[in-house]
């Protein structure tokens, strides 16, 4: 079964962005509380590595969105969903560009200037990104609720059908029990009548009487069969 590559790529990009932001905050904290250049250098190197991974993840995300734009029917993705994915990629691309500038500002300070030249990101810079993430989570929650609603309705329908089937089975079982009882009673009466007629035939050896009795037996059997069928 094919899986949507956008889901994995989106998760990787979001995780990488969080890592870069965490490292930027760590850099700002170390810079403001310590003069240890070794710690700052280590943080910068980690920032550069993480930013490189983020850029790679962003390329994968772009490829996944471009694929559904060109052939969305293959994945069963609506035009609205494709548009939302493209908006997400555009928004994330702008955010990554901002992070790149911040990291480049740090690396430029490290190579030719003072670490104090760097201005740490403010909370307002991430407000739009956080709002978008909340909206994405709300959409996901609504979709999950809709899916659960469909599943619940299906289960209720199945339970109702199972109840009807059980009721019909019980009714048929009662009908079969009644028919079995009637057949047993008829067989018992037929056995008694047959035995009586045999005794009567034995006592009357006259041929005409035997024929009459035989005819009566046949008629009686026909009548009993008619009773059973009715």
N, C-alpha and C positions, 0 to 999 in steps of 0.2 A: 504493500500500500504506500503510495507516494505521500511524502510529507511536505508541508509548505516551508521552503527555506527562509522565508521572511521572518517567521517566528524566532528561529534560532539567531538569525543575523540581528534582529531588533534587540533581543536580549543581550547579545554580546556588546552591541554599541552602547546600550544603556549602562551596562556594567563598567565598560571602559571609561565612559564619561564620568561616572561616579568616582572611579579610581583616580582620574586626573584631577578632579575637584578636591578629593581628599589630599592628594599630594600637594596641590597648590596651597591648601590651608595649612598643611604641615610645614611647607616651606616658609609661609608667612609667620607661623608661630615660632619656628626655629630662628628665623632672622630677627624677630623682635625680642627674643628672650636669651639668645646665645650668640656668641661671636665665633663659635666653632665652625670654621670654614669647611672642615672635612664632612660634617653632617650636612651642610648646605650642598656641597658638591655631590654627595651621595644621593640626596633628594633630587637634585637636578638631573642626574643620570637616570634615576628611576622615572622621573617625569618624561624624559626624552623617549625612553623605552616604551612606557605606557602610551604616550602620544602616538608613537609609531604603530602600536597595536590597534589603537583607536582608528587611525586612518585606514588601516587594512580592513577592520570591521565595517567601517563606513562604506568602503568600496564594495564589500560583499552585500551590504544592505541595498546599495544603489543597484547592483546587478539583479538582486531578487525582485525589486520593484520594477525595473525595466523589463524583466522577463514576463511579469503578469500584465504589464501595459501592452506588450506585443502579442501575448497569447493568454489572456486571462481566462478564456473558456476552458482551457485545459485543467486549470486548478479549481474551476467552479467559483470564481471570485467575481462579485458584482462590480459594476463601474463605480459605485459609491465607495466601496471598500478600496478599490485601486486609487481613487482620488484621495482618500484619507491617508493611504500609505505614502503617496507622493508628497502630501503636505507634511507628513511626519519627517520624511527624508530631507525636505527643504529646511524645515525648522532645525533638525539636528545638524545639518551641514553648516548652517549659520552659527550654531552654538559651538561646533568644533572649530570653526574658523576663529571665533573669539578665544577659545582655549589655546589655539596655536599661537595667536598673537601674544598671549600672556606667557606661554612657555618660551617663545622666542625672545621676549623681553627679558626673561630671567637668564636665558643662556647668553644673550648679548651682554647683560650686566656682568655675568660671570667671566666672560672672555675679555671685556675691555672696559668695564666700568665698575661702579659700586653696586653691591647688593641692595643698597638703599634706594636705588633708582626704580625698583619694582614696586608697583602699587597693587596690593592684594585685591582680589575681586570682592565687590560688595554684594550684599544679599539681594539687592535689586536686580543685579545682572542675571540671577538665576530664577527670578520670580516667574517669568514667562515659561521657562522650561518646566518648572515644578507644576504650574497650572496645567500645562499640556499633559504631563504625566498623570495628574489627577483625573483629567477628562478621559484619558485612555483607560484608566482603571475603572471609571464609572461605566464606560461603554462595555468593557469586558464583563463587569458585574451584571449589567442589564442583559447581556447575551446569555450569561450563565443562568440567570433567572428565567429567561424565556425558554432555554433548553430544559430546565428542570420542570417548568410548567407543561411543556409538551410531553415529557416523560411521565409526569404525574397523570395527565389526561389519558395517555395510552394505557397506563397501568389500571386506571379506573375502568376503562372500557374492557380490558381483558378480564378484570375481576367480575364485571357485570355479565359478560358472555359466559364465563365459567359458572356463575350462579345459574344462568338459564339452562346451560347444558346439564348441570347437576339435577335441576328440577325435572327436565325432560327424561333423564335417565331413571329417576325415581318413579315417574309416572309409568314409563314403559315396563319397569320392573314389577310394579303393581299389576299392570295388565297381564303380564306373562304369568304371574302367580295365580291370578284369577282364572286364566285360560287353563293352566295346569290343573287347578282344582276341578274345573268343569270336565276336563278330559278324563281325569281319574274317576269322577263320579259316573260318567257315561260308560266308561269301560267296565266299571263294577256292575252297573245295571245290565249292560249287554251280556256280561258273563252269566248273570243269574238267569236272564231270559233264555240264553242259548242252552243252558243246563236244563231248564224246565222243558224246552222244546225237545231236547234229546230224550229226556225221560218219557215224554208224551209219545214220541215216535217209536220208542222201544216198546211201549205198551200197545201200540196200534200198528200191526204189521200189514194191514190192508194197503194195497198199492195206491188206490185213489186217495185214501186218507193221507198217505205219506206225501203224495204230490201236493195235496192241498196244504198240508202242514209246511212243506218246503217253500211253497209260494208265500205262505204267511210269514215264514222266517225271513225270506228275502225282502218282503214289504216292510217288515219290522226293522230290519237292518237299514233299509233306505230311509225310513222315518227317523231313526236314531242319528244317522249321518246328517240328515237335514237339520235336526235339532242342534247338533254340534256346530255346523256351519253358521247357523243363525246366531 
